[in-house]
Amino acid sequence: MPIKKKLFNAPFVISLGSGAGKILSNIASSDLYYKIAVNSSDKDLHMIKNKVDEIIVCGNGNGSGMDPQRGQEDIHKRIKYIFKLIDSVCEETGTEEIDLIPIIATIGHGFGSGSLPEVISSFKKKYYNSLIIPFVIAPFTWEGRAVVERAYTSLQALEVTPIVVSNEEVGTIFTDVGTSYDKINVLLGNLIQAIIQALTATDGVLQTVDKNDFEKFLQGDIATMRYMKLKSADELSVDIIQKKLDKRWLKTEFKTFKIGKMPEKLNIFYILDGKGPFSPKVLGEISEYLGKREFVNQDNFKPLLIERKSKGCNFVWLESGFRLKCDKNIYGEY
């Protein structure tokens, strides 16, 4: 029988930066969580005001000037206000304990790069029993050397393992840059929403995960994720996984700069959530496929399976254990 309980209490989702706010605005509104957009650009926040539940302007509202230090200072002055807002959200949603804190951040520019380490550090002190999961979007390489350096520096400063995807890699799904930004934001919004919906499931859970399971999975300097939407679980197979999710959504090489160096072993975690029926045969074939992969750490493998009424079925593939590495290159050593 499916387990009738909520996996994690996650009363809010918070975004940091302009790009992250746009991704948050593409996540469907829900009575299960508040969508809180935080940025130092008042103009960018008001562009998404009607698609989120709360906006918080930091600094003077004119942006952080591509300066992460200023972004850190801008968010620091608003942390107490954010805590008060979260208290109100918890009271309104009847949340006694926050199990999960999803954070969406775009890094490489000023506010997102500077605010993310500050927010994680503050949240870890305030909500020390909560699982903090930063969903971090790394920049395109053509945005320039300084942008890549700021992204790397921000990732280095994080106190938890972030789940990182690269605009560079997700953008290759589309044929032109002009339409890519909006499509990328929609796709990433759908992906993050799929993860949050699964981790906050209230019904249909066939195989569960707890906080310890997820913390055991989230190891290394960074993790990454991929996603596909199926009509039902009937479509799932190892062949489909290999064809549609054959490439990581993570740019690991910037010249000789490595934002995600491959370790000897990767932790693998997947989510199957939605319309069934789920086939034990296919699930067994996926486990067998992973068992044959030399780089997979079998000790930490445990999928989250949720079969419930839905218009489709989400399949999310996550990998962790990547190491941050920065080699000397044409940009110098940083």
C-alpha positions as CSV (number, residue, x, y, z in Angstrom):
1,M,0.0,0.0,0.0
2,P,1.3,3.5,-0.8
3,I,2.5,5.5,2.2
4,K,0.0,8.3,3.1
5,K,2.2,10.9,4.5
6,K,4.1,14.0,3.5
7,L,7.8,13.4,2.9
8,F,9.2,16.9,3.6
9,N,7.6,20.1,4.8
10,A,8.8,22.8,2.4
11,P,6.6,25.9,3.1
12,F,8.5,28.2,0.7
13,V,10.8,28.4,-2.3
14,I,13.1,31.3,-2.5
15,S,15.0,32.8,-5.5
16,L,18.1,34.9,-5.6
17,G,18.9,37.1,-8.6
18,S,17.1,38.1,-11.8
19,G,17.4,34.9,-13.7
20,A,16.4,32.8,-10.7
21,G,13.3,35.0,-10.2
22,K,12.2,34.2,-13.8
23,I,12.7,30.5,-13.1
24,L,10.7,30.8,-9.9
25,S,7.9,32.6,-11.8
26,N,7.6,29.5,-14.1
27,I,7.0,27.2,-11.1
28,A,3.2,26.7,-10.7
29,S,1.7,28.4,-7.7
30,S,0.6,26.1,-4.9
31,D,-1.2,26.2,-1.6
32,L,1.6,24.0,-0.3
33,Y,4.4,26.6,-0.6
34,Y,5.0,30.3,-1.0
35,K,7.2,31.6,-3.8
36,I,9.5,34.3,-2.5
37,A,11.7,36.3,-5.0
38,V,14.6,38.3,-3.7
39,N,16.7,40.6,-5.8
40,S,18.5,43.9,-5.7
41,S,16.9,45.0,-9.0
42,D,13.4,46.5,-8.3
43,K,12.7,46.6,-12.0
44,D,13.4,42.9,-12.5
45,L,11.3,42.0,-9.5
46,H,8.3,43.9,-10.7
47,M,8.4,42.1,-14.0
48,I,7.5,38.9,-12.1
49,K,5.5,40.4,-9.3
50,N,2.2,38.8,-10.4
51,K,3.7,35.3,-10.8
52,V,5.2,35.0,-7.3
53,D,3.7,35.4,-3.8
54,E,6.2,37.8,-2.4
55,I,9.0,40.1,-3.7
56,I,11.8,41.4,-1.5
57,V,13.9,44.3,-2.8
58,C,17.5,44.5,-1.4
59,G,19.8,47.5,-1.4
60,N,18.7,50.6,-3.3
61,G,16.8,48.6,-5.9
62,N,19.1,49.5,-8.7
63,G,21.0,46.3,-8.8
64,S,24.3,45.2,-7.3
65,G,26.5,46.5,-10.1
66,M,28.0,43.1,-11.0
67,D,29.7,43.2,-7.6
68,P,29.2,40.1,-5.4
69,Q,30.5,41.9,-2.3
70,R,27.8,44.4,-2.7
71,G,25.2,41.7,-3.3
72,Q,26.3,40.0,-0.1
73,E,25.9,43.3,1.8
74,D,22.5,44.0,0.2
75,I,21.1,40.6,1.3
76,H,22.7,40.8,4.7
77,K,20.6,43.9,5.5
78,R,17.4,42.1,4.7
79,I,18.0,38.7,6.3
80,K,16.0,39.6,9.5
81,Y,13.1,40.7,7.3
82,I,13.3,37.4,5.4
83,F,13.3,35.4,8.7
84,K,10.1,37.3,9.8
85,L,8.4,36.6,6.5
86,I,9.3,32.9,6.8
87,D,7.8,32.9,10.3
88,S,4.6,34.3,8.9
89,V,4.6,31.8,6.1
90,C,5.0,28.9,8.6
91,E,2.2,30.2,10.7
92,E,-0.1,30.6,7.8
93,T,0.7,27.1,6.4
94,G,0.7,25.5,9.8
95,T,4.3,24.4,9.5
96,E,5.9,23.6,12.8
97,E,9.2,22.4,11.4
98,I,10.8,23.2,8.1
99,D,12.3,20.0,6.7
100,L,13.4,21.3,3.3
101,I,14.5,24.7,2.0
102,P,14.7,25.0,-1.8
103,I,16.8,27.9,-3.0
104,I,17.1,28.9,-6.7
105,A,20.1,31.1,-7.6
106,T,21.6,32.4,-10.8
107,I,25.3,33.0,-10.3
108,G,28.0,34.9,-12.3
109,H,26.8,38.4,-11.8
110,G,26.5,40.5,-8.7
111,F,23.5,39.8,-6.5
112,G,23.1,36.1,-7.0
113,S,26.8,35.4,-6.7
114,G,27.1,37.4,-3.5
115,S,23.8,36.6,-1.8
116,L,23.8,32.8,-2.2
117,P,26.7,32.0,0.2
118,E,25.3,34.6,2.7
119,V,21.8,33.2,2.6
120,I,23.0,29.6,3.0
121,S,25.2,30.5,5.9
122,S,22.4,32.4,7.7
123,F,19.8,29.7,7.0
124,K,22.1,27.0,8.3
125,K,22.4,28.8,11.6
126,K,18.7,29.6,11.9
127,Y,17.2,26.4,10.5
128,Y,19.9,24.0,11.5
129,N,17.6,20.9,11.3
130,S,16.5,21.7,7.8
131,L,17.8,20.2,4.5
132,I,19.0,23.2,2.4
133,I,19.0,22.4,-1.4
134,P,20.4,25.2,-3.6
135,F,19.4,24.8,-7.3
136,V,22.2,26.9,-9.0
137,I,22.3,28.0,-12.6
138,A,25.8,28.6,-14.0
139,P,26.3,31.1,-16.8
140,F,27.0,30.8,-20.5
141,T,30.8,30.9,-21.3
142,W,30.2,33.7,-23.8
143,E,29.1,35.9,-21.0
144,G,32.8,36.4,-20.3
145,R,35.7,35.5,-18.1
146,A,34.7,37.7,-15.2
147,V,31.3,36.1,-15.1
148,V,32.7,32.6,-15.0
149,E,35.2,33.6,-12.3
150,R,32.4,35.0,-10.1
151,A,30.4,31.9,-10.6
152,Y,33.3,29.7,-9.5
153,T,34.0,31.9,-6.5
154,S,30.4,31.7,-5.4
155,L,30.3,27.9,-5.6
156,Q,33.6,27.7,-3.7
157,A,32.0,29.6,-0.8
158,L,28.9,27.4,-0.3
159,E,28.6,25.4,3.0
160,V,26.3,22.8,1.4
161,T,26.4,20.8,-1.9
162,P,24.5,22.7,-4.6
163,I,22.7,21.1,-7.5
164,V,24.1,22.9,-10.5
165,V,23.1,23.1,-14.2
166,S,24.7,25.2,-16.9
167,N,22.8,27.5,-19.2
168,E,25.5,26.5,-21.6
169,E,24.4,22.9,-21.7
170,V,20.7,23.3,-21.3
171,G,20.8,25.9,-24.1
172,T,22.1,23.3,-26.6
173,I,18.6,21.8,-26.6
174,F,17.4,24.9,-28.4
175,T,18.6,26.2,-31.8
176,D,18.9,29.9,-31.2
177,V,19.9,32.1,-28.2
178,G,17.0,34.5,-28.8
179,T,14.4,32.1,-27.7
180,S,16.6,30.0,-25.4
181,Y,16.4,32.2,-22.3
182,D,12.6,31.9,-22.0
183,K,12.6,28.2,-22.9
184,I,15.5,27.5,-20.5
185,N,13.6,29.3,-17.7
186,V,10.5,27.3,-18.4
187,L,12.4,24.0,-18.5
188,L,14.3,24.6,-15.3
189,G,11.1,25.8,-13.6
190,N,9.4,22.5,-14.6
191,L,12.5,20.5,-13.4
192,I,12.7,22.2,-10.0
193,Q,9.0,22.0,-9.6
194,A,9.1,18.3,-10.3
195,I,11.7,17.8,-7.5
196,I,9.8,19.9,-5.0
197,Q,6.5,18.2,-5.7
198,A,8.1,14.8,-5.3
199,L,9.9,15.6,-2.1
200,T,6.7,17.1,-0.6
201,A,4.4,14.3,-1.8
202,T,1.4,13.4,0.4
203,D,0.2,10.3,-1.3
204,G,1.3,7.5,-3.7
205,V,4.8,7.0,-2.2
206,L,5.9,3.5,-3.1
207,Q,9.6,3.9,-2.0
208,T,10.5,6.8,0.2
209,V,13.6,8.8,1.1
210,D,14.3,10.6,4.3
211,K,16.7,13.5,5.2
212,N,19.6,11.1,6.0
213,D,19.1,9.4,2.6
214,F,19.3,12.8,0.8
215,E,22.2,14.0,2.8
216,K,24.1,10.8,2.1
217,F,23.4,11.3,-1.6
218,L,24.4,15.0,-1.7
219,Q,28.2,14.6,-1.4
220,G,31.1,16.4,-3.0
221,D,31.4,20.0,-4.1
222,I,28.5,20.0,-6.6
223,A,25.7,17.8,-7.9
224,T,23.8,18.1,-11.1
225,M,20.4,17.1,-12.5
226,R,18.5,16.1,-15.7
227,Y,14.8,15.7,-16.4
228,M,12.2,14.4,-18.9
229,K,8.5,14.4,-18.9
230,L,6.8,11.2,-19.9
231,K,3.1,10.5,-20.8
232,S,3.2,7.7,-18.2
233,A,5.7,5.4,-16.6
234,D,4.9,2.9,-19.4
235,E,7.3,5.0,-21.6
236,L,10.3,4.6,-19.2
237,S,13.1,2.3,-20.3
238,V,16.9,2.2,-20.1
239,D,16.9,3.1,-23.9
240,I,14.8,6.2,-23.3
241,I,17.1,7.3,-20.5
242,Q,20.2,6.9,-22.7
243,K,18.6,8.7,-25.6
244,K,17.0,11.6,-23.9
245,L,19.3,12.1,-21.0
246,D,22.6,11.1,-22.5
247,K,24.3,14.5,-21.8
248,R,24.8,16.2,-18.5
249,W,23.2,19.6,-18.1
250,L,26.5,20.7,-16.6
251,K,29.3,22.5,-18.4
252,T,32.4,21.0,-16.9
253,E,35.1,22.6,-19.0
254,F,35.8,26.3,-19.5
255,K,39.1,26.1,-21.4
256,T,41.1,24.3,-18.7
257,F,38.8,25.7,-15.9
258,K,36.8,22.7,-14.5
259,I,33.6,23.6,-12.7
260,G,32.7,20.0,-12.2
261,K,35.7,17.6,-12.3
262,M,34.6,13.9,-12.5
263,P,35.4,11.9,-9.4
264,E,36.1,8.2,-9.2
265,K,32.6,7.5,-8.1
266,L,29.3,9.3,-8.5
267,N,26.2,9.0,-6.3
268,I,23.1,8.5,-8.3
269,F,19.5,9.3,-7.3
270,Y,16.4,9.3,-9.4
271,I,12.8,10.3,-9.0
272,L,9.9,8.7,-10.8
273,D,6.7,10.5,-10.0
274,G,3.3,10.4,-11.7
275,K,1.1,8.3,-13.8
276,G,1.7,4.5,-13.6
277,P,1.8,1.7,-13.7
278,F,5.4,1.3,-12.6
279,S,7.1,-1.8,-14.0
280,P,9.2,-3.8,-11.6
281,K,10.9,-5.2,-14.6
282,V,12.0,-1.7,-15.9
283,L,13.0,-0.6,-12.4
284,G,15.2,-3.7,-12.2
285,E,16.7,-3.0,-15.6
286,I,17.6,0.5,-14.5
287,S,19.3,-0.8,-11.3
288,E,21.1,-3.4,-13.4
289,Y,22.2,-0.7,-15.9
290,L,23.6,1.4,-13.0
291,G,25.2,-1.7,-11.5
292,K,27.3,-2.1,-14.6
293,R,28.6,1.5,-14.6
294,E,32.0,1.6,-13.0
295,F,31.7,5.2,-11.9
296,V,28.4,4.6,-9.9
297,N,28.6,4.3,-6.1
298,Q,26.2,1.5,-5.4
299,D,26.2,2.1,-1.6
300,N,24.2,5.4,-1.9
301,F,21.7,4.4,-4.5
302,K,18.0,4.7,-3.6
303,P,15.3,6.0,-5.9
304,L,12.1,7.9,-4.9
305,L,9.1,6.2,-6.4
306,I,5.7,7.9,-6.4
307,E,2.8,6.5,-8.3
308,R,-0.3,8.8,-8.3
309,K,-2.9,10.3,-10.6
310,S,-1.3,12.8,-12.9
311,K,-1.4,14.0,-16.5
312,G,2.1,12.6,-17.0
313,C,5.1,11.2,-15.2
314,N,8.2,13.1,-14.2
315,F,11.6,11.4,-14.4
316,V,14.5,13.3,-12.7
317,W,18.0,12.0,-12.7
318,L,20.5,13.5,-10.2
319,E,24.2,12.9,-9.8
320,S,26.5,14.1,-7.0
321,G,30.2,13.8,-6.1
322,F,31.7,16.3,-8.6
323,R,34.7,18.2,-7.4
324,L,35.4,21.9,-8.0
325,K,38.7,22.3,-9.7
326,C,40.4,25.4,-11.2
327,D,43.5,25.0,-13.3
328,K,45.8,27.7,-14.5
329,N,44.6,28.8,-17.9
330,I,44.5,31.8,-20.2
331,Y,42.5,33.7,-17.6
332,G,45.2,33.3,-15.0
333,E,44.9,31.4,-11.8
334,Y,42.0,32.2,-9.5
